[in-house]
Amino acid sequence: MRQVFFVLLAVVLLASKAVGQPSLRGSPYSMERQNAIADHENLSRIKDRAEIEKFRSGGLLVPIPNDPNSVVVDSRLEEHRRLCRPWAVKFLKDLGARFQKEFKKPLRVNSCVRDIKTQRELQQTNSNAAATKGPKASVHLTGSAVDITRIGLTKKEQNFIRSRLLINEKKGLIEATEENRQRVWHVMVFKTYMYPPQKKK
């Protein structure tokens, strides 16, 4: 009986330790949190291609550099969608540089900014596609989210990226999910990655 008690105690302690820890498991709460942060950061949901171009010309969206020394973009992605917010680009460059140094190959991004029109089209062919509005809407519409592919990566390479994502999530700089159907890491990068909040004096 005493042995059973200690086993149960160990289970409870491990469970309590896990609460609040960073995780790459997706959940409705994760989607809601991403949208809440997007609202807090005053990020618009981009309506159409014309608005993408408007954001690009105003510097609100910037190109992801197609750089074999850090990050490359999937060639199948439309040219006008190879953009994201400046802080998301900085995150990709930083992670890509670390990955390149360790494995001598670049990260591969296969999705970044989407407009509402594109997301609606995606919903017609992909039952896993997120909504275009509401607390569980796709944050790709804000330009702050990117999808990094796991296809072609070794177990060691995947574990390296997982560890870096968890480190940044623990710091409160990103929200990441390891998706299974698409075999990507979905990563929303927060504005604080580039612009840390000012400390009160």
C-alpha contacts under 8 A as a table, 3 or more apart, distances in Angstrom:
res1	aa1	res2	aa2	distance
1	M	4	V	5.16
1	M	5	F	6.34
2	R	5	F	5.03
2	R	6	F	6.50
3	Q	6	F	5.28
3	Q	7	V	6.34
4	V	7	V	5.11
4	V	8	L	6.21
5	F	8	L	5.21
5	F	9	L	6.14
6	F	9	L	4.89
6	F	10	A	6.12
7	V	10	A	5.18
7	V	11	V	6.37
8	L	11	V	5.10
8	L	12	V	6.27
9	L	12	V	5.14
9	L	13	L	6.20
10	A	13	L	5.15
10	A	14	L	6.16
11	V	14	L	5.21
11	V	15	A	6.11
12	V	15	A	5.09
12	V	16	S	6.10
13	L	16	S	5.13
13	L	17	K	6.10
14	L	17	K	5.07
14	L	18	A	6.30
15	A	18	A	5.16
15	A	19	V	6.60
16	S	19	V	5.31
17	K	20	G	7.90
17	K	21	Q	7.60
18	A	21	Q	5.41
21	Q	170	K	7.38
22	P	166	L	5.96
22	P	169	E	6.08
22	P	170	K	5.57
23	S	166	L	6.81
23	S	176	A	7.85
23	S	177	T	7.77
24	L	162	R	7.90
24	L	166	L	7.36
24	L	176	A	5.70
24	L	177	T	4.49
24	L	178	E	5.35
25	R	177	T	5.56
25	R	178	E	6.15
25	R	179	E	7.93
26	G	30	S	6.26
26	G	31	M	7.92
26	G	176	A	7.92
26	G	177	T	5.09
26	G	178	E	6.91
26	G	179	E	7.34
27	S	30	S	5.13
27	S	31	M	6.67
28	P	31	M	5.18
28	P	32	E	6.24
28	P	136	K	6.97
29	Y	32	E	5.00
29	Y	33	R	6.02
30	S	33	R	5.06
30	S	34	Q	6.20
30	S	175	E	7.48
31	M	34	Q	5.16
31	M	35	N	6.32
31	M	135	P	7.17
31	M	136	K	5.15
31	M	137	A	7.31
31	M	138	S	7.82
32	E	35	N	5.19
32	E	36	A	6.08
32	E	135	P	5.05
32	E	136	K	5.33
33	R	36	A	4.98
33	R	37	I	6.15
34	Q	37	I	5.20
34	Q	38	A	6.16
34	Q	139	V	6.94
34	Q	175	E	7.00
34	Q	188	M	7.11
35	N	38	A	4.90
35	N	39	D	6.18
35	N	135	P	5.88
35	N	136	K	6.85
35	N	137	A	7.05
35	N	139	V	6.55
36	A	39	D	5.13
36	A	40	H	6.15
36	A	135	P	7.38
37	I	40	H	4.83
37	I	41	E	6.05
37	I	190	F	7.62
38	A	41	E	5.12
38	A	42	N	6.20
38	A	43	L	5.32
38	A	139	V	7.55
38	A	142	T	7.35
39	D	42	N	4.93
39	D	43	L	5.98
40	H	43	L	7.79
41	E	191	K	7.14
43	L	142	T	5.88
44	S	141	L	7.80
44	S	142	T	5.75
45	R	115	D	7.38
45	R	116	I	7.49
45	R	139	V	7.86
45	R	141	L	4.87
45	R	142	T	4.87
46	I	51	E	6.25
46	I	52	I	6.68
46	I	114	R	7.32
46	I	115	D	4.94
46	I	116	I	6.32
46	I	141	L	5.38
46	I	142	T	6.22
47	K	51	E	6.28
47	K	52	I	7.95
47	K	115	D	5.12
47	K	116	I	4.92
47	K	117	K	6.73
47	K	141	L	7.94
48	D	51	E	5.40
48	D	52	I	6.48
48	D	115	D	5.00
48	D	116	I	6.18
48	D	117	K	5.93
48	D	118	T	7.81
49	R	52	I	4.90
49	R	53	E	6.33
49	R	80	H	7.76
49	R	115	D	6.71
50	A	53	E	5.19
50	A	54	K	6.25
51	E	54	K	4.81
51	E	55	F	6.09
52	I	55	F	5.18
52	I	56	R	6.12
52	I	61	L	7.65
52	I	80	H	7.70
52	I	115	D	7.40
53	E	56	R	4.94
53	E	57	S	6.13
53	E	80	H	7.81
54	K	57	S	5.28
54	K	58	G	6.26
55	F	58	G	5.10
55	F	59	G	6.20
55	F	60	L	4.91
55	F	61	L	5.50
56	R	59	G	5.15
56	R	60	L	5.77
56	R	61	L	4.62
56	R	62	V	6.05
57	S	60	L	7.66
57	S	61	L	7.93
58	G	61	L	7.62
59	G	62	V	6.21
60	L	85	R	6.15
60	L	86	P	7.24
61	L	83	L	5.86
61	L	84	C	5.02
61	L	85	R	4.75
61	L	86	P	6.49
61	L	143	G	7.04
62	V	83	L	5.23
62	V	84	C	5.62
62	V	85	R	6.11
62	V	86	P	5.98
62	V	89	V	7.58
63	P	82	R	5.87
63	P	83	L	4.35
63	P	84	C	6.61
63	P	89	V	7.80
64	I	71	V	7.89
64	I	73	V	7.46
64	I	82	R	6.00
64	I	83	L	5.58
64	I	84	C	7.00
64	I	89	V	5.98
65	P	71	V	6.88
65	P	72	V	7.09
66	N	71	V	6.03
66	N	72	V	4.52
66	N	73	V	5.95
67	D	70	S	5.58
67	D	71	V	5.25
67	D	72	V	5.53
67	D	106	P	7.77
68	P	71	V	6.00
68	P	72	V	5.99
68	P	105	K	7.14
68	P	106	P	5.57
69	N	96	G	7.61
69	N	97	A	6.97
69	N	100	Q	6.19
69	N	104	K	7.87
69	N	105	K	6.93
69	N	106	P	5.83
70	S	92	L	7.95
70	S	93	K	6.10
70	S	95	L	7.80
70	S	96	G	4.14
70	S	97	A	4.91
70	S	99	F	7.35
70	S	100	Q	5.81
70	S	105	K	7.42
70	S	106	P	4.69
70	S	107	L	6.29
71	V	92	L	6.87
71	V	93	K	6.65
71	V	96	G	5.47
71	V	106	P	5.01
71	V	107	L	4.75
71	V	108	R	5.90
71	V	109	V	7.24
72	V	106	P	6.45
72	V	107	L	6.21
72	V	108	R	5.01
72	V	109	V	6.29
73	V	77	L	7.41
73	V	82	R	7.22
73	V	108	R	5.67
73	V	109	V	4.82
73	V	110	N	6.00
74	D	77	L	5.74
74	D	108	R	6.52
74	D	109	V	5.96
74	D	110	N	4.93
75	S	78	E	7.80
76	R	110	N	7.94
77	L	81	R	6.81
77	L	82	R	6.94
77	L	110	N	6.57
77	L	111	S	7.00
78	E	81	R	5.46
78	E	82	R	6.84
79	E	82	R	5.55
80	H	83	L	7.10
81	R	111	S	7.85
81	R	112	C	6.60
81	R	113	V	5.59
81	R	114	R	6.63
82	R	111	S	7.64
82	R	112	C	6.40
82	R	113	V	7.05
83	L	112	C	6.38
83	L	113	V	5.93
83	L	143	G	7.33
84	C	88	A	6.25
84	C	89	V	6.56
84	C	112	C	6.12
84	C	113	V	5.59
84	C	143	G	4.59
84	C	144	S	5.96
84	C	145	A	7.38
84	C	146	V	7.78
85	R	88	A	5.30
85	R	89	V	6.50
85	R	143	G	5.38
85	R	144	S	5.36
86	P	89	V	5.13
86	P	90	K	6.28
86	P	194	M	7.98
87	W	90	K	4.98
87	W	91	F	6.22
87	W	144	S	7.69
87	W	189	V	6.90
87	W	190	F	7.30
87	W	191	K	5.94
87	W	192	T	7.99
87	W	193	Y	6.15
87	W	194	M	5.15
88	A	91	F	5.04
88	A	92	L	6.28
88	A	144	S	5.79
88	A	145	A	7.09
88	A	146	V	7.60
88	A	188	M	7.79
88	A	189	V	5.40
88	A	190	F	7.69
89	V	92	L	5.09
89	V	93	K	6.15
90	K	93	K	5.11
90	K	94	D	6.14
90	K	194	M	7.26
91	F	94	D	5.18
91	F	95	L	6.10
91	F	189	V	7.27
91	F	193	Y	7.29
92	L	95	L	5.20
92	L	96	G	5.68
93	K	96	G	5.00
93	K	97	A	5.95
94	D	97	A	5.27
94	D	98	R	6.46
95	L	98	R	5.23
95	L	99	F	6.14
95	L	164	R	7.63
96	G	99	F	4.99
96	G	100	Q	5.92
96	G	106	P	6.02
96	G	107	L	5.56
97	A	100	Q	5.09
97	A	101	K	6.12
97	A	106	P	7.89
98	R	101	K	5.19
98	R	102	E	6.29
99	F	102	E	5.18
99	F	103	F	5.91
99	F	104	K	7.29
99	F	105	K	7.05
99	F	106	P	6.70
99	F	107	L	7.09
99	F	160	F	7.88
99	F	161	I	7.67
100	Q	103	F	5.32
100	Q	104	K	4.48
100	Q	105	K	4.93
100	Q	106	P	5.45
100	Q	107	L	7.79
101	K	104	K	5.75
103	F	157	E	7.44
107	L	148	I	7.11
107	L	149	T	7.87
108	R	148	I	5.84
108	R	149	T	5.91
109	V	112	C	7.61
109	V	146	V	7.02
109	V	147	D	5.75
109	V	148	I	4.55
109	V	149	T	6.08
110	N	146	V	7.82
110	N	147	D	5.85
110	N	148	I	6.28
110	N	149	T	6.47
111	S	146	V	5.66
111	S	147	D	5.04
111	S	148	I	7.53
112	C	140	H	6.21
112	C	143	G	6.59
112	C	144	S	7.78
112	C	145	A	5.89
112	C	146	V	4.36
112	C	147	D	6.38
113	V	140	H	5.12
113	V	141	L	6.04
113	V	142	T	6.99
113	V	143	G	4.48
113	V	144	S	7.39
113	V	145	A	6.96
113	V	146	V	7.37
114	R	118	T	6.05
114	R	119	Q	6.47
114	R	140	H	5.44
114	R	141	L	5.02
114	R	142	T	7.82
114	R	143	G	7.08
115	D	118	T	5.35
115	D	119	Q	6.29
115	D	140	H	7.82
115	D	141	L	5.35
116	I	119	Q	5.06
116	I	120	R	6.17
116	I	132	T	6.01
116	I	141	L	6.57
117	K	120	R	5.27
117	K	121	E	6.40
118	T	121	E	5.10
118	T	122	L	6.20
119	Q	122	L	4.94
119	Q	123	Q	6.26
119	Q	129	A	7.56
119	Q	130	A	7.82
119	Q	131	A	7.66
119	Q	132	T	6.58
119	Q	138	S	7.96
119	Q	141	L	7.99
120	R	123	Q	5.08
120	R	124	Q	6.77
120	R	131	A	7.85
120	R	132	T	6.98
121	E	124	Q	5.39
121	E	125	T	7.16
122	L	125	T	5.48
122	L	126	N	5.77
122	L	129	A	6.42
123	Q	126	N	5.17
123	Q	127	S	6.13
123	Q	128	N	7.55
123	Q	129	A	5.20
123	Q	130	A	7.28
123	Q	131	A	7.76
124	Q	127	S	7.29
126	N	129	A	5.47
129	A	138	S	7.89
130	A	136	K	6.92
130	A	137	A	5.58
130	A	138	S	5.11
131	A	134	G	7.33
131	A	136	K	6.47
131	A	137	A	4.42
131	A	138	S	5.94
132	T	137	A	4.98
132	T	138	S	6.14
132	T	141	L	7.81
133	K	136	K	7.18
133	K	137	A	4.83
133	K	138	S	7.71
134	G	137	A	5.42
138	S	141	L	6.06
139	V	142	T	5.34
139	V	143	G	7.15
139	V	144	S	6.84
139	V	145	A	6.08
139	V	188	M	7.29
140	H	143	G	5.29
140	H	144	S	6.35
140	H	145	A	4.93
140	H	146	V	7.06
141	L	144	S	7.94
142	T	145	A	7.34
143	G	146	V	7.97
144	S	188	M	5.60
144	S	189	V	5.60
144	S	190	F	7.11
145	A	186	H	7.02
145	A	187	V	5.43
145	A	188	M	4.14
145	A	189	V	6.16
146	V	186	H	5.97
146	V	187	V	5.41
146	V	188	M	6.55
147	D	184	V	5.89
147	D	185	W	5.49
147	D	186	H	4.55
147	D	187	V	6.23
148	I	184	V	5.34
148	I	185	W	5.13
148	I	186	H	6.60
148	I	187	V	7.79
149	T	183	R	6.31
149	T	184	V	4.31
149	T	185	W	6.41
150	R	153	L	5.65
150	R	158	Q	6.83
150	R	183	R	5.65
150	R	184	V	5.30
150	R	185	W	7.23
151	I	183	R	6.67
151	I	184	V	7.73
153	L	156	K	8.00
153	L	157	E	5.79
153	L	158	Q	6.14
154	T	157	E	5.11
154	T	158	Q	6.18
155	K	158	Q	5.11
155	K	159	N	6.09
156	K	159	N	5.15
156	K	160	F	6.21
157	E	160	F	5.09
157	E	161	I	6.48
158	Q	161	I	5.23
158	Q	162	R	6.13
159	N	162	R	4.93
159	N	163	S	6.12
160	F	163	S	5.27
160	F	164	R	6.44
161	I	164	R	5.13
161	I	165	L	6.14
162	R	165	L	5.14
162	R	166	L	6.16
163	S	166	L	5.17
163	S	167	I	6.19
164	R	167	I	5.08
164	R	168	N	6.32
165	L	168	N	5.25
165	L	169	E	6.02
165	L	174	I	7.74
165	L	176	A	6.69
166	L	169	E	4.93
166	L	170	K	5.97
166	L	176	A	7.90
167	I	170	K	5.19
167	I	171	K	6.45
168	N	171	K	5.05
168	N	172	G	6.45
168	N	173	L	5.49
168	N	174	I	6.01
169	E	172	G	5.02
169	E	173	L	5.68
169	E	174	I	4.96
169	E	175	E	5.74
169	E	176	A	7.06
170	K	173	L	7.62
171	K	174	I	7.96
172	G	175	E	7.69
173	L	189	V	6.38
173	L	190	F	5.46
173	L	191	K	7.83
173	L	192	T	6.22
173	L	193	Y	5.29
174	I	187	V	6.69
174	I	188	M	5.54
174	I	189	V	4.52
174	I	190	F	5.49
174	I	193	Y	7.68
175	E	187	V	5.82
175	E	188	M	5.25
175	E	189	V	6.72
175	E	190	F	7.95
176	A	185	W	6.68
176	A	186	H	5.60
176	A	187	V	4.36
176	A	188	M	6.32
177	T	185	W	5.59
177	T	186	H	5.13
177	T	187	V	6.49
178	E	183	R	7.44
178	E	184	V	6.17
178	E	185	W	4.53
178	E	186	H	6.37
179	E	182	Q	6.09
179	E	183	R	5.60
179	E	184	V	5.51
179	E	185	W	5.97
179	E	186	H	6.94
180	N	183	R	4.94
180	N	184	V	7.18
189	V	193	Y	6.89
190	F	193	Y	5.70
191	K	194	M	5.89
191	K	195	Y	6.01
191	K	196	P	7.83
192	T	195	Y	4.50
192	T	196	P	4.50
192	T	197	P	6.54
193	Y	196	P	6.39
